[in-house]
Amino acid sequence: MAESKVTEIIKSLNVLEDDLDSLNGKVGDMKKQLAIKAQAKIDSLFEKTREMATQEAEVMINASKEKATAESAKIVQEGETKLSEIQSNIDANFDEAVKSVVSTVLKA
């Protein structure tokens, strides 16, 4: 009777060992699936982050472009104003300049 109990215990241990091996295999498969899912989520979040960064960069670039356009328009306006002032000064002093040149040429 003792021998049959030992045999029965050994069989039970073999069954437990088989069950443990099976569970270890399942755990390994679950680890692989979890790693795949984690990598997919990482890739998805990376892509979303890239899109957000691109959008933010576009907003910053557009704002800088608008600011530069406004500043260049202001510079052009100031240049036109100064050009107009110079032209006005030339027109106002043209006759006097011609007289001065003619007088200098005639004296020579």
C-alpha positions in Angstrom: 0.0 0.0 0.0 2.9 2.4 0.8 4.3 1.8 -2.7 1.0 2.7 -4.4 0.8 5.9 -2.3 4.4 6.8 -3.4 3.5 6.0 -7.0 0.3 8.1 -6.7 2.3 11.0 -5.2 4.9 10.8 -8.0 2.1 10.8 -10.6 0.5 13.8 -8.9 3.9 15.6 -8.9 4.3 14.8 -12.6 0.9 16.2 -13.3 1.8 19.3 -11.3 5.1 19.6 -13.1 3.3 19.4 -16.5 0.8 22.0 -15.3 3.7 24.2 -14.1 5.5 23.9 -17.5 2.2 24.7 -19.3 1.7 27.8 -17.1 5.3 28.9 -17.7 4.7 28.6 -21.5 1.5 30.6 -21.2 3.3 33.3 -19.1 6.0 33.5 -21.8 3.4 33.9 -24.5 1.6 36.6 -22.4 4.9 38.4 -21.9 5.5 38.4 -25.7 2.0 39.7 -26.3 2.4 42.4 -23.7 5.7 43.5 -25.2 4.1 43.7 -28.6 1.2 45.8 -27.3 3.5 48.0 -25.3 5.7 48.6 -28.4 2.6 49.4 -30.5 1.4 51.9 -27.9 4.9 53.5 -27.7 4.9 53.8 -31.5 1.4 55.3 -31.5 2.4 57.9 -28.8 5.6 58.7 -30.6 3.7 59.5 -33.7 1.1 61.6 -31.9 3.9 63.5 -30.2 5.6 64.1 -33.5 2.3 65.4 -35.0 1.8 67.7 -32.0 5.4 69.0 -32.3 4.9 69.6 -36.0 1.7 71.5 -35.5 3.3 73.6 -32.7 6.3 74.3 -35.0 4.0 75.4 -37.8 2.1 77.7 -35.4 5.4 79.3 -34.3 6.7 79.6 -37.9 3.5 81.2 -39.0 3.5 83.7 -36.1 7.2 84.6 -36.9 6.3 85.0 -40.6 3.4 87.3 -39.8 5.6 89.3 -37.4 8.4 89.6 -40.0 5.9 90.6 -42.7 4.5 93.3 -40.5 7.9 94.6 -39.7 9.0 94.6 -43.3 5.9 96.5 -44.3 6.7 99.0 -41.6 10.3 99.3 -42.9 9.0 99.8 -46.4 6.6 102.5 -45.3 9.4 104.3 -43.4 11.6 104.0 -46.5 8.9 105.5 -48.7 8.4 108.3 -46.3 12.1 109.1 -46.2 12.4 108.8 -50.0 9.5 111.3 -50.3 11.2 113.7 -47.9 14.5 113.4 -49.9 12.7 114.0 -53.2 10.9 116.9 -51.7 14.2 118.4 -50.5 15.8 117.8 -53.9 12.8 119.5 -55.6 12.9 122.4 -53.2 16.6 123.0 -53.6 17.0 122.1 -57.3 17.0 125.6 -58.6 19.5 126.8 -56.0 21.8 123.9 -56.8 21.7 124.6 -60.5 22.5 128.2 -59.9 25.4 127.2 -57.7 26.8 124.8 -60.3 26.4 127.4 -63.1 28.0 130.1 -61.1 30.9 127.8 -60.2 31.4 126.8 -63.9 31.2 130.4 -65.1 33.9 131.5 -62.6 36.3 128.8 -63.8 
